[in-house]
Amino acid sequence: MDKESLDKASLLKFLVEAHKHTFAAPSEVRKNYRCTKPILPGHKDYDFVDGDWRYHDSYAGSAWAPGREVVFYQGKPVWAMSYQGKVPDDLSEEFIEKVFAFLKKALMSIDSKLPFRGPESFKEDDFEYSFLMKGDYAYFTGRESIKYKGREVFFQDVMGELIK
């Protein structure tokens, strides 16, 4: 398989597995894929490999955390997604931890047909997650949001596309 004939189903299946083993995964799983030395200073990196496929996620910050995911096939970059977003400045550190714990639950409820972030909708107690996107795996933009009792407490804009 080369970039011109990249199999969509294989790419999406791999993205599901990569996401279930990295940032959103339970700590005992994700620690196996966290890079001990990030590529760029001040970043947090994850690397997941399965056969000819490799996934790399790198981001900086926490409450405001821009980053980028890249998928490689046979050593060549074939797909990438960048993301940036934030939580409001007036939230306490304790509440931010709850927001990100909920985000990880939403991300682990990944939709295998659109495995770029979480599902279109996910709810638990007073938290509500949504992910809306335009386009498909070849080129898309999207926005994810978390609301707590109706107030947006986190958002992130994403852009992704095949690399040709």
Buried (B, 14 or more C-beta within 10 A) or exposed (E): EEBEEBEEEBBBBBBBBBBBBBBBBEEEEBEEBBBEEBEEEEBBBBBBEEEEBBBBBBBBEEBEBBBBBBBBBEEEBBBBBBBBBBBBEEBEEEBBEBBBEBBBBBBBBBBEEBBBBBBEEBEEEEBBBBBEBEEBBEEBEBBBBBBBEEEEBBBBEBBBBBBE
